[in-house]
Amino acid sequence: MPSTPSSSLSVSLVSKRWLNLYRSSKASLSLRFFPQNSVIVSLSSLFSYYPSLSSLSLHVLSDSIANKTNSSTAFSDHLLLIVSSCCSNLHHLRLLAGPVSVSSLYSLSKSCSQLTCITVSLSKPLFLSWVASFPCLKELCLHICPNERVDDEVKRFGSVLNEELNAEFGLETLCLSGIQADDKGVGWIWRNCKRLKKLQLKSCESVGDGESFSSFILCVKGLQEVELRKCRCIVDGVLLRLAENCVSLNSLLVYDGGSKEGLLEFINTRRSDVQKLDLRLPLDLNNNHLAAVAMNLRHLSTLRLQSCCLVTGEGLNILGTALRNSLEELALINCDVVEREIGLLAALGQNLRMLRKLDLSYNELLVDKELISMLFSCNNLTDLKLRGCRKITGVALVSISKNSKRLQSVDIMNCPGIEAEAVEFFVLNCSQMRQMVVEESKVSDIARAWALHNVIEVTSD
């Protein structure tokens, strides 16, 4: 721009045009705010600047209204009303706020008929027939609030609760959080989810009332992915139904809950060929489970273990020998066996020559020698995570840069033993590197310039 008094006006004009172009072309927007009336007033004006929005996430930060069902629902409904009137082209909507009313969801379906993904909270009792009013819906995430609804929706929608309504909708992913044993209405969605491929249950005591469990069996046949987080009361029952009825399951995640016998029974009797297994079971996983995996899941490509205190090197070595031709991703996160048994990682590296991704995060006592001894044999490694490994030093990075020629992504956040000089050496000597996660303070000007020149993404996230 010319250095004249009028140039400031030109700069302002260019900035406004750029901002208008940026807003008009932006397809995704995420907002975090407090539940204040001033926000409601400004949202309509804000959305008018973004005519191309297809994905919207609204996160209400304060929980001060969480215990007041009426006011919380009113605020959330007002948000949905604004979305309905201003964002008719939405495909994805994520509303992290208080519970919404059924009537507001029906209104949303009329204005935003193209929605394929919805995340909302609901109060009890549950009325889920509104799901059928979204013809394009593929993914649904529901958080069930403990508050009972106190408005007149029980009267307006109560008749739908026990109707044998056969609704045809193409829901493929379902995430439910907070279901309790006496929750009615869940059976309706189990009966009508005939195309379900992915199921997530979090902090659930049940899959609904007594009738709901029998309906649950109808939707498990075609499941490909199942995640059970903090669902100790129902893990065994769900795993039993999966083992008996599901032939397509290829991914299973179980965090914080379940019995040793239930998981072992599933591994031994499942009818599907599970390829991904992700377990965080500190006191419910032992070598018997690993031996069963080695015997029955010979095509396992991904194994992730977190905080598994009862697993020993013997079990992992049996696993490594059995899966030497299939395992491509291994995570041993905060597993003290990594630090406790010298030579374990070296043995695993010699067996798992197909390994491409390795995650050893938060093993705080892991030392350079043990890590280097494993990576020396892992020539195909492309992704390495060492976050929180406090004893790993720059010596390990130098060795990795020399031996892991295919490495493209590395995470070394919270590794105080690794200093800026080692990071700079690593960046300059890893020609295939595309992403590094490290503290910004450890990235020198030389390393940053080289990363920019070689299209290496350096972040501290």
DRENDO-1510 file (C-alpha; in Angstrom, 1 decimal, always signed):
<recs>
REC; n; res; u; v; w
REC; 1; MET; +0.0; +0.0; +0.0 .
REC; 2; PRO; +1.3; +3.5; -0.7 .
REC; 3; SER; +2.6; +5.5; +2.2 .
REC; 4; THR; +0.0; +8.3; +1.9 .
REC; 5; PRO; -2.6; +9.6; +4.3 .
REC; 6; SER; -5.3; +8.0; +2.3 .
REC; 7; SER; -3.7; +4.6; +2.5 .
REC; 8; SER; -5.3; +3.9; +5.9 .
REC; 9; LEU; -8.7; +4.1; +4.3 .
REC; 10; SER; -7.6; +1.6; +1.6 .
REC; 11; VAL; -6.2; -0.8; +4.3 .
REC; 12; SER; -9.6; -0.6; +6.1 .
REC; 13; LEU; -11.5; -1.3; +2.9 .
REC; 14; VAL; -9.3; -4.3; +2.0 .
REC; 15; SER; -9.6; -5.7; +5.5 .
REC; 16; LYS; -13.4; -5.4; +5.3 .
REC; 17; ARG; -13.6; -7.1; +1.9 .
REC; 18; TRP; -11.2; -9.8; +3.1 .
REC; 19; LEU; -13.3; -10.4; +6.2 .
REC; 20; ASN; -16.5; -10.5; +4.2 .
REC; 21; LEU; -15.0; -13.0; +1.8 .
REC; 22; TYR; -13.7; -15.1; +4.7 .
REC; 23; ARG; -17.0; -15.2; +6.5 .
REC; 24; SER; -19.1; -15.9; +3.4 .
REC; 25; SER; -16.9; -18.9; +2.4 .
REC; 26; LYS; -16.5; -20.4; +5.9 .
REC; 27; ALA; -18.3; -23.6; +6.3 .
REC; 28; SER; -17.5; -24.5; +10.0 .
REC; 29; LEU; -18.0; -22.4; +13.1 .
REC; 30; SER; -17.4; -23.1; +16.8 .
REC; 31; LEU; -18.6; -20.8; +19.6 .
REC; 32; ARG; -18.1; -20.9; +23.4 .
REC; 33; PHE; -20.0; -18.4; +25.5 .
REC; 34; PHE; -21.8; -17.9; +28.8 .
REC; 35; PRO; -25.6; -18.2; +29.0 .
REC; 36; GLN; -26.4; -14.5; +28.9 .
REC; 37; ASN; -29.3; -12.7; +27.1 .
REC; 38; SER; -26.9; -10.5; +25.3 .
REC; 39; VAL; -25.5; -13.5; +23.5 .
REC; 40; ILE; -28.9; -14.5; +22.3 .
REC; 41; VAL; -29.4; -11.0; +20.8 .
REC; 42; SER; -26.0; -11.0; +19.0 .
REC; 43; LEU; -26.1; -14.5; +17.6 .
REC; 44; SER; -28.7; -13.7; +14.9 .
REC; 45; SER; -26.6; -10.9; +13.6 .
REC; 46; LEU; -23.5; -13.0; +13.8 .
REC; 47; PHE; -24.9; -15.9; +11.8 .
REC; 48; SER; -26.0; -13.5; +9.0 .
REC; 49; TYR; -22.4; -13.0; +8.2 .
REC; 50; TYR; -21.9; -16.8; +7.6 .
REC; 51; PRO; -24.3; -17.9; +4.9 .
REC; 52; SER; -22.4; -21.0; +3.9 .
REC; 53; LEU; -22.3; -22.6; +7.4 .
REC; 54; SER; -22.7; -26.4; +7.2 .
REC; 55; SER; -21.2; -27.3; +10.6 .
REC; 56; LEU; -21.9; -25.4; +13.9 .
REC; 57; SER; -20.8; -26.1; +17.5 .
REC; 58; LEU; -22.3; -24.1; +20.4 .
REC; 59; HIS; -20.8; -24.7; +23.8 .
REC; 60; VAL; -22.4; -23.0; +26.8 .
REC; 61; LEU; -19.6; -22.6; +29.4 .
REC; 62; SER; -21.5; -21.9; +32.6 .
REC; 63; ASP; -23.4; -24.6; +34.5 .
REC; 64; SER; -25.2; -22.1; +36.7 .
REC; 65; ILE; -28.5; -22.9; +35.2 .
REC; 66; ALA; -28.0; -26.7; +35.0 .
REC; 67; ASN; -30.1; -27.3; +38.1 .
REC; 68; LYS; -33.0; -25.2; +36.9 .
REC; 69; THR; -34.6; -27.3; +34.2 .
REC; 70; ASN; -37.0; -24.8; +33.0 .
REC; 71; SER; -34.5; -21.9; +32.6 .
REC; 72; SER; -31.9; -24.2; +31.1 .
REC; 73; THR; -34.3; -25.6; +28.6 .
REC; 74; ALA; -35.6; -22.2; +27.7 .
REC; 75; PHE; -32.1; -20.9; +27.0 .
REC; 76; SER; -31.2; -24.0; +24.9 .
REC; 77; ASP; -34.5; -23.8; +23.0 .
REC; 78; HIS; -33.8; -20.1; +22.2 .
REC; 79; LEU; -30.5; -21.1; +20.7 .
REC; 80; LEU; -32.2; -23.8; +18.6 .
REC; 81; LEU; -34.7; -21.2; +17.4 .
REC; 82; ILE; -32.0; -18.9; +16.2 .
REC; 83; VAL; -30.2; -21.8; +14.5 .
REC; 84; SER; -33.4; -22.8; +12.8 .
REC; 85; SER; -34.1; -19.3; +11.4 .
REC; 86; CYS; -30.5; -18.4; +10.4 .
REC; 87; CYS; -28.7; -21.7; +9.4 .
REC; 88; SER; -30.9; -23.6; +7.1 .
REC; 89; ASN; -28.0; -25.3; +5.3 .
REC; 90; LEU; -26.5; -27.0; +8.4 .
REC; 91; HIS; -25.4; -30.6; +8.1 .
REC; 92; HIS; -23.7; -30.9; +11.5 .
REC; 93; LEU; -25.0; -29.3; +14.8 .
REC; 94; ARG; -23.4; -29.7; +18.2 .
REC; 95; LEU; -25.2; -28.0; +21.0 .
REC; 96; LEU; -23.4; -28.5; +24.4 .
REC; 97; ALA; -25.8; -26.8; +26.7 .
REC; 98; GLY; -28.8; -27.6; +28.8 .
REC; 99; PRO; -31.6; -29.9; +27.7 .
REC; 100; VAL; -33.7; -29.0; +24.7 .
REC; 101; SER; -37.4; -29.6; +24.4 .
REC; 102; VAL; -39.0; -32.0; +21.9 .
REC; 103; SER; -41.0; -29.2; +20.3 .
REC; 104; SER; -37.9; -27.2; +19.5 .
REC; 105; LEU; -36.4; -30.3; +17.8 .
REC; 106; TYR; -39.4; -30.8; +15.7 .
REC; 107; SER; -39.2; -27.1; +14.7 .
REC; 108; LEU; -35.5; -27.6; +13.9 .
REC; 109; SER; -36.3; -30.5; +11.6 .
REC; 110; LYS; -38.6; -28.3; +9.5 .
REC; 111; SER; -35.9; -25.6; +8.9 .
REC; 112; CYS; -32.8; -27.7; +8.9 .
REC; 113; SER; -33.9; -30.8; +7.0 .
REC; 114; GLN; -30.4; -31.6; +5.7 .
REC; 115; LEU; -28.9; -32.3; +9.2 .
REC; 116; THR; -26.8; -35.5; +9.2 .
REC; 117; CYS; -25.3; -35.1; +12.6 .
REC; 118; ILE; -26.9; -33.8; +15.9 .
REC; 119; THR; -25.5; -33.6; +19.4 .
REC; 120; VAL; -28.0; -32.4; +22.1 .
REC; 121; SER; -29.0; -33.0; +25.7 .
REC; 122; LEU; -32.5; -34.2; +26.7 .
REC; 123; SER; -34.4; -34.4; +30.0 .
REC; 124; LYS; -36.4; -37.4; +31.1 .
REC; 125; PRO; -38.8; -39.0; +30.4 .
REC; 126; LEU; -37.5; -39.6; +26.9 .
REC; 127; PHE; -39.4; -38.9; +23.8 .
REC; 128; LEU; -37.3; -39.9; +20.8 .
REC; 129; SER; -39.8; -40.1; +18.0 .
REC; 130; TRP; -38.6; -36.7; +16.7 .
REC; 131; VAL; -35.5; -38.5; +15.3 .
REC; 132; ALA; -37.6; -39.8; +12.4 .
REC; 133; SER; -38.4; -36.2; +11.4 .
REC; 134; PHE; -34.8; -35.7; +10.2 .
REC; 135; PRO; -34.6; -37.6; +6.9 .
REC; 136; CYS; -30.8; -37.3; +6.4 .
REC; 137; LEU; -29.7; -38.0; +10.0 .
REC; 138; LYS; -26.7; -40.4; +10.2 .
REC; 139; GLU; -25.2; -39.6; +13.6 .
REC; 140; LEU; -27.0; -38.8; +16.8 .
REC; 141; CYS; -25.4; -38.0; +20.2 .
REC; 142; LEU; -27.7; -37.7; +23.2 .
REC; 143; HIS; -26.8; -36.7; +26.8 .
REC; 144; ILE; -29.6; -37.7; +29.1 .
REC; 145; CYS; -29.9; -35.2; +32.0 .
REC; 146; PRO; -31.0; -36.5; +35.4 .
REC; 147; ASN; -33.6; -33.7; +35.7 .
REC; 148; GLU; -37.2; -34.6; +35.1 .
REC; 149; ARG; -39.1; -32.5; +32.6 .
REC; 150; VAL; -41.5; -30.1; +34.4 .
REC; 151; ASP; -43.3; -28.5; +31.4 .
REC; 152; ASP; -46.3; -29.8; +29.6 .
REC; 153; GLU; -44.4; -32.0; +27.1 .
REC; 154; VAL; -45.3; -35.2; +29.1 .
REC; 155; LYS; -48.9; -34.5; +28.2 .
REC; 156; ARG; -48.1; -33.6; +24.6 .
REC; 157; PHE; -45.8; -36.4; +23.7 .
REC; 158; GLY; -46.6; -39.1; +26.3 .
REC; 159; SER; -48.7; -41.0; +23.9 .
REC; 160; VAL; -45.8; -41.6; +21.6 .
REC; 161; LEU; -43.8; -43.3; +24.4 .
REC; 162; ASN; -45.5; -46.7; +24.2 .
REC; 163; GLU; -46.6; -46.6; +20.5 .
REC; 164; GLU; -45.3; -49.4; +18.3 .
REC; 165; LEU; -44.1; -46.9; +15.8 .
REC; 166; ASN; -42.0; -48.4; +12.9 .
REC; 167; ALA; -40.0; -45.4; +11.7 .
REC; 168; GLU; -37.6; -45.8; +8.8 .
REC; 169; PHE; -34.5; -43.7; +9.3 .
REC; 170; GLY; -30.9; -44.3; +8.3 .
REC; 171; LEU; -29.1; -43.7; +11.6 .
REC; 172; GLU; -25.6; -45.2; +11.4 .
REC; 173; THR; -23.9; -43.8; +14.6 .
REC; 174; LEU; -25.6; -43.5; +18.0 .
REC; 175; CYS; -24.0; -42.1; +21.1 .
REC; 176; LEU; -25.9; -42.2; +24.4 .
REC; 177; SER; -24.7; -40.9; +27.7 .
REC; 178; GLY; -26.4; -41.2; +31.2 .
REC; 179; ILE; -29.1; -43.8; +30.6 .
REC; 180; GLN; -30.4; -45.3; +33.9 .
REC; 181; ALA; -32.3; -48.5; +34.6 .
REC; 182; ASP; -35.8; -47.0; +34.7 .
REC; 183; ASP; -35.5; -44.9; +31.6 .
REC; 184; LYS; -38.4; -45.5; +29.3 .
REC; 185; GLY; -38.4; -44.6; +25.6 .
REC; 186; VAL; -35.0; -45.9; +24.7 .
REC; 187; GLY; -36.5; -49.2; +23.4 .
REC; 188; TRP; -38.1; -47.2; +20.6 .
REC; 189; ILE; -34.8; -46.2; +19.2 .
REC; 190; TRP; -33.4; -49.7; +19.6 .
REC; 191; ARG; -36.3; -51.1; +17.6 .
REC; 192; ASN; -35.9; -48.7; +14.8 .
REC; 193; CYS; -32.1; -48.5; +14.4 .
REC; 194; LYS; -31.9; -51.1; +11.7 .
REC; 195; ARG; -28.8; -49.7; +9.9 .
REC; 196; LEU; -26.7; -48.9; +13.0 .
REC; 197; LYS; -22.9; -49.4; +12.5 .
REC; 198; LYS; -21.4; -47.6; +15.5 .
REC; 199; LEU; -22.6; -47.5; +19.1 .
REC; 200; GLN; -21.2; -45.5; +21.9 .
REC; 201; LEU; -22.4; -45.8; +25.5 .
REC; 202; LYS; -21.0; -43.5; +28.2 .
REC; 203; SER; -21.8; -43.5; +32.0 .
REC; 204; CYS; -24.8; -45.7; +31.4 .
REC; 205; GLU; -26.3; -48.0; +34.1 .
REC; 206; SER; -28.6; -49.7; +31.6 .
REC; 207; VAL; -29.8; -49.6; +28.0 .
REC; 208; GLY; -33.3; -48.6; +29.2 .
REC; 209; ASP; -36.1; -50.2; +31.1 .
REC; 210; GLY; -36.8; -54.0; +31.1 .
REC; 211; GLU; -38.4; -53.9; +27.6 .
REC; 212; SER; -35.6; -51.9; +26.2 .
REC; 213; PHE; -33.0; -54.6; +26.7 .
REC; 214; SER; -34.9; -57.1; +24.5 .
REC; 215; SER; -35.2; -54.5; +21.8 .
REC; 216; PHE; -31.5; -53.7; +22.1 .
REC; 217; ILE; -30.6; -57.2; +20.6 .
REC; 218; LEU; -32.4; -56.2; +17.4 .
REC; 219; CYS; -29.8; -53.4; +16.6 .
REC; 220; VAL; -26.5; -55.2; +17.4 .
REC; 221; LYS; -26.3; -57.5; +14.3 .
REC; 222; GLY; -24.9; -55.0; +11.9 .
REC; 223; LEU; -22.7; -53.1; +14.4 .
REC; 224; GLN; -19.1; -52.5; +13.3 .
REC; 225; GLU; -17.8; -50.4; +16.2 .
REC; 226; VAL; -18.8; -50.4; +19.9 .
REC; 227; GLU; -17.5; -48.1; +22.6 .
REC; 228; LEU; -18.3; -48.6; +26.3 .
REC; 229; ARG; -17.1; -46.0; +28.6 .
REC; 230; LYS; -17.8; -46.1; +32.4 .
REC; 231; CYS; -20.6; -48.6; +31.9 .
REC; 232; ARG; -19.6; -51.2; +34.5 .
REC; 233; CYS; -23.2; -52.3; +35.2 .
REC; 234; ILE; -24.0; -53.3; +31.6 .
REC; 235; VAL; -20.6; -54.2; +30.0 .
REC; 236; ASP; -21.0; -58.0; +30.5 .
REC; 237; GLY; -24.5; -58.0; +29.2 .
REC; 238; VAL; -23.6; -56.0; +26.1 .
REC; 239; LEU; -20.5; -58.0; +25.3 .
REC; 240; LEU; -22.6; -61.2; +25.6 .
REC; 241; ARG; -25.2; -59.9; +23.1 .
REC; 242; LEU; -22.4; -58.9; +20.8 .
REC; 243; ALA; -20.7; -62.3; +21.0 .
REC; 244; GLU; -23.9; -64.1; +20.3 .
REC; 245; ASN; -25.5; -61.9; +17.6 .
REC; 246; CYS; -22.9; -59.7; +16.0 .
REC; 247; VAL; -20.9; -61.0; +13.0 .
REC; 248; SER; -19.6; -57.7; +11.7 .
REC; 249; LEU; -17.9; -56.1; +14.7 .
REC; 250; ASN; -14.3; -55.0; +13.9 .
REC; 251; SER; -13.6; -52.4; +16.6 .
REC; 252; LEU; -14.2; -52.6; +20.4 .
REC; 253; LEU; -13.4; -50.0; +23.1 .
REC; 254; VAL; -14.0; -50.7; +26.8 .
REC; 255; TYR; -12.9; -48.1; +29.4 .
REC; 256; ASP; -13.3; -48.3; +33.2 .
REC; 257; GLY; -15.7; -51.1; +33.8 .
REC; 258; GLY; -16.6; -54.8; +33.3 .
REC; 259; SER; -15.6; -58.1; +34.8 .
REC; 260; LYS; -12.6; -60.2; +33.9 .
REC; 261; GLU; -14.9; -63.2; +33.1 .
REC; 262; GLY; -17.2; -61.2; +30.8 .
REC; 263; LEU; -14.4; -59.8; +28.6 .
REC; 264; LEU; -12.7; -63.2; +28.5 .
REC; 265; GLU; -15.9; -64.9; +27.4 .
REC; 266; PHE; -16.4; -62.3; +24.6 .
REC; 267; ILE; -12.8; -62.8; +23.3 .
REC; 268; ASN; -13.3; -66.6; +23.3 .
REC; 269; THR; -16.8; -66.8; +21.8 .
REC; 270; ARG; -17.2; -63.8; +19.6 .
REC; 271; ARG; -18.4; -64.5; +16.0 .
REC; 272; SER; -16.8; -61.5; +14.5 .
REC; 273; ASP; -13.3; -60.9; +13.4 .
REC; 274; VAL; -12.3; -58.0; +15.6 .
REC; 275; GLN; -9.4; -55.9; +14.2 .
REC; 276; LYS; -9.2; -53.0; +16.7 .
REC; 277; LEU; -9.1; -53.4; +20.5 .
REC; 278; ASP; -8.9; -50.5; +22.9 .
REC; 279; LEU; -8.9; -51.2; +26.6 .
REC; 280; ARG; -8.5; -49.1; +29.8 .
REC; 281; LEU; -9.1; -51.6; +32.5 .
REC; 282; PRO; -6.6; -51.1; +35.3 .
REC; 283; LEU; -7.8; -54.1; +37.5 .
REC; 284; ASP; -9.8; -56.1; +35.0 .
REC; 285; LEU; -7.2; -57.0; +32.4 .
REC; 286; ASN; -4.5; -59.6; +32.9 .
REC; 287; ASN; -2.4; -62.1; +30.9 .
REC; 288; ASN; -5.3; -64.5; +30.4 .
REC; 289; HIS; -7.0; -61.9; +28.3 .
REC; 290; LEU; -3.8; -61.3; +26.2 .
REC; 291; ALA; -3.4; -65.0; +25.7 .
REC; 292; ALA; -7.0; -65.3; +24.5 .
REC; 293; VAL; -6.4; -62.4; +22.1 .
REC; 294; ALA; -3.3; -64.1; +20.8 .
REC; 295; MET; -5.3; -67.3; +20.2 .
REC; 296; ASN; -8.6; -65.9; +18.9 .
REC; 297; LEU; -7.9; -62.5; +17.2 .
REC; 298; ARG; -5.1; -63.4; +14.8 .
REC; 299; HIS; -6.0; -60.5; +12.4 .
REC; 300; LEU; -5.8; -57.8; +15.1 .
REC; 301; SER; -4.3; -54.7; +13.6 .
REC; 302; THR; -4.7; -52.2; +16.5 .
REC; 303; LEU; -4.2; -52.8; +20.2 .
REC; 304; ARG; -4.4; -50.0; +22.7 .
REC; 305; LEU; -3.9; -50.6; +26.4 .
REC; 306; GLN; -4.1; -47.9; +29.0 .
REC; 307; SER; -3.2; -48.1; +32.7 .
REC; 308; CYS; -3.3; -51.9; +32.7 .
REC; 309; CYS; -1.6; -52.7; +36.0 .
REC; 310; LEU; -2.0; -56.5; +36.0 .
REC; 311; VAL; -0.4; -57.2; +32.5 .
REC; 312; THR; +3.1; -58.5; +32.5 .
REC; 313; GLY; +5.9; -59.0; +30.0 .
REC; 314; GLU; +5.0; -62.6; +29.5 .
REC; 315; GLY; +1.5; -61.8; +28.3 .
REC; 316; LEU; +2.7; -59.1; +25.9 .
REC; 317; ASN; +5.4; -61.3; +24.5 .
REC; 318; ILE; +2.9; -64.0; +23.8 .
REC; 319; LEU; +0.8; -61.4; +22.1 .
REC; 320; GLY; +3.7; -60.0; +20.1 .
REC; 321; THR; +4.6; -63.5; +18.8 .
REC; 322; ALA; +1.1; -64.3; +17.7 .
REC; 323; LEU; +0.4; -60.9; +16.0 .
REC; 324; ARG; +3.8; -60.4; +14.4 .
REC; 325; ASN; +2.2; -60.4; +10.9 .
REC; 326; SER; -0.9; -58.3; +11.6 .
REC; 327; LEU; -0.4; -55.7; +14.3 .
REC; 328; GLU; +0.2; -52.2; +12.9 .
REC; 329; GLU; -0.7; -50.0; +15.8 .
REC; 330; LEU; +0.3; -50.5; +19.5 .
REC; 331; ALA; -0.3; -48.3; +22.4 .
REC; 332; LEU; +0.9; -49.0; +25.9 .
REC; 333; ILE; -0.1; -45.8; +27.7 .
REC; 334; ASN; +0.8; -45.4; +31.4 .
REC; 335; CYS; +1.4; -49.2; +31.6 .
REC; 336; ASP; +4.1; -49.7; +34.3 .
REC; 337; VAL; +5.1; -53.0; +32.7 .
REC; 338; VAL; +7.0; -51.0; +30.1 .
REC; 339; GLU; +9.2; -49.5; +32.9 .
REC; 340; ARG; +9.2; -52.6; +35.1 .
REC; 341; GLU; +10.5; -55.3; +32.8 .
REC; 342; ILE; +13.8; -54.5; +31.2 .
REC; 343; GLY; +14.1; -55.8; +27.6 .
REC; 344; LEU; +10.4; -56.1; +27.0 .
REC; 345; LEU; +10.3; -53.3; +24.4 .
REC; 346; ALA; +13.2; -54.8; +22.6 .
REC; 347; ALA; +11.5; -58.2; +22.3 .
REC; 348; LEU; +8.3; -56.5; +21.1 .
REC; 349; GLY; +10.2; -54.6; +18.5 .
REC; 350; GLN; +11.8; -57.7; +17.1 .
REC; 351; ASN; +8.5; -59.4; +16.8 .
REC; 352; LEU; +6.3; -56.6; +15.6 .
REC; 353; ARG; +8.1; -55.7; +12.3 .
REC; 354; MET; +4.8; -54.5; +10.7 .
REC; 355; LEU; +4.3; -51.8; +13.4 .
REC; 356; ARG; +3.5; -48.4; +11.9 .
REC; 357; LYS; +2.1; -46.5; +14.9 .
REC; 358; LEU; +3.5; -46.6; +18.5 .
REC; 359; ASP; +2.2; -44.8; +21.5 .
REC; 360; LEU; +4.2; -45.0; +24.8 .
REC; 361; SER; +2.8; -41.9; +26.4 .
REC; 362; TYR; +2.9; -41.2; +30.1 .
REC; 363; ASN; +5.4; -43.9; +31.0 .
REC; 364; GLU; +7.3; -41.5; +33.1 .
REC; 365; LEU; +10.2; -43.8; +34.0 .
REC; 366; LEU; +10.8; -45.1; +30.5 .
REC; 367; VAL; +14.5; -44.5; +29.6 .
REC; 368; ASP; +16.3; -43.9; +26.3 .
REC; 369; LYS; +18.0; -47.3; +26.2 .
REC; 370; GLU; +14.7; -49.2; +26.3 .
REC; 371; LEU; +13.0; -47.1; +23.7 .
REC; 372; ILE; +16.0; -47.1; +21.3 .
REC; 373; SER; +16.2; -50.9; +21.6 .
REC; 374; MET; +12.7; -51.2; +20.4 .
REC; 375; LEU; +12.8; -48.6; +17.6 .
REC; 376; PHE; +15.9; -50.2; +16.2 .
REC; 377; SER; +13.7; -53.0; +14.9 .
REC; 378; CYS; +10.7; -51.0; +13.9 .
REC; 379; ASN; +11.7; -49.8; +10.5 .
REC; 380; ASN; +8.2; -49.1; +9.2 .
REC; 381; LEU; +7.2; -46.7; +12.0 .
REC; 382; THR; +5.4; -43.5; +10.8 .
REC; 383; ASP; +3.8; -42.3; +14.0 .
REC; 384; LEU; +5.4; -42.1; +17.4 .
REC; 385; LYS; +3.9; -40.6; +20.7 .
REC; 386; LEU; +6.1; -40.1; +23.7 .
REC; 387; ARG; +4.0; -37.5; +25.5 .
REC; 388; GLY; +4.7; -37.3; +29.2 .
REC; 389; CYS; +7.8; -39.6; +29.1 .
REC; 390; ARG; +9.8; -37.5; +31.5 .
REC; 391; LYS; +13.1; -39.5; +31.4 .
REC; 392; ILE; +13.4; -39.6; +27.6 .
REC; 393; THR; +16.2; -37.2; +26.5 .
REC; 394; GLY; +17.7; -35.8; +23.3 .
REC; 395; VAL; +19.8; -38.9; +22.9 .
REC; 396; ALA; +16.7; -40.9; +22.0 .
REC; 397; LEU; +15.8; -38.2; +19.4 .
REC; 398; VAL; +19.2; -38.4; +17.7 .
REC; 399; SER; +18.9; -42.2; +17.5 .
REC; 400; ILE; +15.3; -42.0; +16.1 .
REC; 401; SER; +16.4; -39.5; +13.4 .
REC; 402; LYS; +19.1; -42.0; +12.3 .
REC; 403; ASN; +17.1; -45.2; +12.4 .
REC; 404; SER; +13.4; -44.3; +11.8 .
REC; 405; LYS; +13.6; -43.0; +8.3 .
REC; 406; ARG; +9.9; -43.3; +7.6 .
REC; 407; LEU; +8.7; -41.4; +10.7 .
REC; 408; GLN; +6.2; -38.7; +9.8 .
REC; 409; SER; +4.6; -37.7; +13.1 .
REC; 410; VAL; +6.1; -37.4; +16.6 .
REC; 411; ASP; +4.6; -36.2; +19.9 .
REC; 412; ILE; +7.2; -35.2; +22.5 .
REC; 413; MET; +5.1; -32.8; +24.7 .
REC; 414; ASN; +5.9; -32.8; +28.4 .
REC; 415; CYS; +9.2; -34.4; +28.0 .
REC; 416; PRO; +11.5; -32.2; +30.1 .
REC; 417; GLY; +14.6; -34.3; +29.3 .
REC; 418; ILE; +14.4; -33.2; +25.6 .
REC; 419; GLU; +15.8; -29.7; +25.1 .
REC; 420; ALA; +15.7; -27.2; +22.2 .
REC; 421; GLU; +19.0; -28.3; +20.7 .
REC; 422; ALA; +17.7; -31.8; +20.3 .
REC; 423; VAL; +14.5; -30.7; +18.8 .
REC; 424; GLU; +16.4; -28.6; +16.2 .
REC; 425; PHE; +18.7; -31.5; +15.3 .
REC; 426; PHE; +15.6; -33.7; +14.9 .
REC; 427; VAL; +13.8; -31.3; +12.6 .
REC; 428; LEU; +16.9; -30.8; +10.5 .
REC; 429; ASN; +17.6; -34.5; +10.0 .
REC; 430; CYS; +14.2; -36.1; +9.5 .
REC; 431; SER; +13.4; -35.5; +5.9 .
REC; 432; GLN; +10.1; -37.4; +6.0 .
REC; 433; MET; +8.7; -35.6; +9.0 .
REC; 434; ARG; +5.4; -33.9; +8.5 .
REC; 435; GLN; +4.1; -33.2; +12.1 .
REC; 436; MET; +5.7; -32.5; +15.4 .
REC; 437; VAL; +4.0; -31.8; +18.7 .
REC; 438; VAL; +6.3; -30.0; +21.1 .
REC; 439; GLU; +6.4; -27.0; +23.4 .
REC; 440; GLU; +6.8; -23.8; +21.5 .
REC; 441; SER; +9.6; -22.7; +23.7 .
REC; 442; LYS; +11.7; -25.6; +22.4 .
REC; 443; VAL; +11.5; -24.6; +18.8 .
REC; 444; SER; +14.4; -22.4; +17.7 .
REC; 445; ASP; +14.2; -19.9; +14.9 .
REC; 446; ILE; +16.3; -22.2; +12.7 .
REC; 447; ALA; +14.0; -25.2; +13.4 .
REC; 448; ARG; +10.9; -23.1; +12.7 .
REC; 449; ALA; +12.3; -21.8; +9.4 .
REC; 450; TRP; +13.3; -25.3; +8.3 .
REC; 451; ALA; +10.0; -26.7; +9.3 .
REC; 452; LEU; +8.2; -24.0; +7.3 .
REC; 453; HIS; +10.4; -24.6; +4.3 .
REC; 454; ASN; +9.8; -28.4; +4.4 .
REC; 455; VAL; +6.1; -28.2; +5.2 .
REC; 456; ILE; +6.4; -29.6; +8.7 .
REC; 457; GLU; +3.6; -28.7; +11.0 .
REC; 458; VAL; +4.9; -27.8; +14.4 .
REC; 459; THR; +2.2; -27.4; +17.1 .
REC; 460; SER; +2.0; -27.4; +20.9 .
REC; 461; ASP; -1.5; -28.9; +21.1 .
</recs>
